[in-house]
Amino acid sequence: MEIFIEAEKLIVGRNLFKAMTLLENHLLMNPRQGDYDALRALKNDYRLMTDYWRAGYEDPQREQLYSQLQRRLYELNANMAIAQRIRSSRYLTAMRQRPRQLRQDWSLTTIRHLLESHVQDVAMLSLEPEHTRQPKEERLYSDHQLLMADLFDYIWTSRLWKDTQADAFEEMLLSPTIDAVDQQLMVSAITIAAVNAFDFQKFHLLTNVYRKTTDASLRQRALVGWVFSADAKKRALYPEMSRIVATLCAEETVADELKELQMQLFFCMNAEDDRQTIQNDIMPELMKAGRLRITRQGIIEQEEDTLEDILHPDADEQNMERMEQSMRRMVDMQRQGSDIYFAGFSQMKRFSFFTDTSNWFVPFYPQHPGISHTWKQSQHQRFLHLIMKMGAFCDSDKYSFVLAFDQVLSRMPQSVLKLVEQGEATPMPIGGEIDPEEQRQPAFMRRLYLQNLYRFFRLYPQRNEFVSIFSEQPSIFFASPLFSSTNLESRMPDVASFLSKHRQYDAAMRVLRNISAQHQDAAYHLLLATLLMRQSAQDPEAARQAIASYEKALDAHPDNTRVLMGLARALFTVQDYKRALHTYEQLLLLVPDSRTAELNAAVCLTHLERYEEALKLLYKLNYLDAANDNVVRVMAWTLTVSGKYEQARRYYDHLTSLPVAQATDRLNQGYCLWLSGNIEGAVAAFKLFSAQQQDAQFSFEQEFMQQEHALLSNHHISDTEIRLMLDSIEETNT
């Protein structure tokens, strides 16, 4: 595949001659007559254009012709890559050959006729007498399911489409004479094909369906499809792609949906963490509070303990309260967008039903041959139908639940089933009932479709044969250059802030970097500076960049205390203590009682060797909050560096006697003892610090010879004495 990747780079870079030579050499070693003929035609057209140019002819269409040749060469290279990828995989080879061997006629006219005929045949069923309707219905849906499985595999294993193919499929996807379930399934197949190999025609088709369809579910599938089939690297080849995206994003509704989609993707990808939370924290509480116990035979109710009721009469009420809290927690997780069902249903994807690729994507409909019998004939039909109606299950999980229903029943407390079937109780899905109005919302439909996709790319046995939309790079599509300089930029700060709050700092930074200069407001600069400060520990230059961003935010909001605090911290990080102190003083004018700002100002004064001013402030803080050991730490160090060793030692004695003493207190105590002439005490303190500290990179030599060398030198400790101290620590440790 490397040769096709290299050829694509050459093509995108407009180096057509080299790309054609590369592909020609490949075809000489791996002859494919159709591809060779197509390449030869391309070379002839390229040579003809070159001959006219060499002859000095002016051709106003030359640029357009070159771009056309560039596209033709890209499409040939992409088709060759698709064919090679299929040949290299037995699975892909089987998926491509199966529908083409079973059905010889895949003309667009035939496909449309078959799809429309199915709708007509279903409508005619109502005229059938009762005794013949059911068998005809079963046969009709069985035949159609086989057709759709074949069509699904036919589409996603197809090569790049011509505009005529895309137009024909677009008409089918927008036609009211074709079943909505079929249309949604076809959109998923087109999406998979276009994500596996960029195809402008499929991308354009999906954007058109998204804009034009009146079916909300189809529209959301098309939205996901065009977002992830777009490829920013192909903008030079297809400049109209950028125009299409910009036009779509100009609509506020579209921009809002894209923002929601980006956030929903995060929750999908966080399903594994949610699984841990549910299994380890929530479910044990539910089982305990509900007096339920999991056994090999299923979930059973524990008998009431009369003695327990006498001894603890409030236990039932407390159990109910704990259960309600756990349920509320699940409901809150679901409302925020968490995939609370992935943990449970991931174990239910081993049915043969899911060996058919299309069944991971087909919208749930009760007539599906794989589940229709259980849906209609189940002993506890009411329970099944109510759960499906009320729960926020994606289509894939609905099929899983129906397929596993008999097993689920065998593990349910019989008393619960009896109450439901008698109509005396309603089954409540974990996570609570979803209001029908909410189920009709685009965001809800989109979330469930993303969960379908996540289950496929996470659990399908042959998932590695597909390009996943859930890998980090494509999933943060707000960072794509395609969306830069569009109306979507107004939503990028919100998305970056969302990602930052969920500790996705690198992703948040990538989104911010995608915002063009004209949209970089104060909120942008504040968030950028905050993210840069997170990088400053590993990259000192990041703190300097943060200062510039804080200052830009401050220009717009000079009295913003959050910006001032951030700027002061950044200045402190780069050791610009004079400006940091000035900034803390500005902050104290706005918030005079900010003890944090006062303490940091005192630290700055200490670094500036204004010890008396620093101590005056520290004594005040210590008086106001005697229990604050951070004030004591700063005060002890200030006393040390100002030569007041006796006072400092008393504070260090206090700090090192705390139940949880900090390692740095031992280190600073060692300095205090050393500077005061107590060498043995200093060695002992440094030894205790060495045993307590956790930093494997720490080095006393670096500490004394670099970090605090100026301090030691100012207190008349020579390099020889430093070396003796290092030797003493080493000798003591050995």
ABEGO torsion letter per residue (X at the ends): XAAAAAAAAAAAAGBAAAAAAAAAAAAAABBBAAAAAAAAAAAAAAAAAAAAAAAGBBBAAAAAAAAAAAAAAAAAAAAAAAAAAAAABAAAAAAAAAAAAABABABAAAAAAAAAAAAAAAAAAAABBAAAAAAAAAAAAAAAAAAAAAAAAAAAABBBBBAAAAAAAAAAAABAABBAAAAAAAAAAAAAAAAABBBAAAAAAAAAAAAABABAAAAAAAAAAAAAABBAAAAAABAAAAAAAAAAAABAAAAAAAAAAAAAAAAAAAAAAAAAAAAAAAAAAAAAAAGBBBBAAEBBBBBBBAAAAAABAAAAAAAAAAAAAAAAAAAAAAAAGBBAAAAAAAAAAABAAAABAAAAABBBBAABAAAAAAAAABABAAAAAAAAAABBBBAAAAAAAAAAAAAAAAABBAAAAAAAAAGABBBBBBGEBBBAAAAABAAAAAAAAAAAAAAAAAABAAAAABBBAABAAAABAAABAAABGBAAAAAAAAAAAAAAAAGBAAAAAAAAAABBAAABBAAAAAAAAAAAAAAAAABAAAAAAAAAAAAAAAAABAABAAAAAAAAAAAAAAGBAAAAAAAAAAAAAABAABAAAAAAAAAAAAAAGBAAAAAAAAAAAAAABAABAAAAAAAAAAAAAAGBAAAAAAAAAAAAABABBBAAAAAAAAAAAAAAGBAAAAAAAAAAAAAABABAABBAAAAAAAAAAAAAAAAGBBAAAAAAAAAAAAAAAX
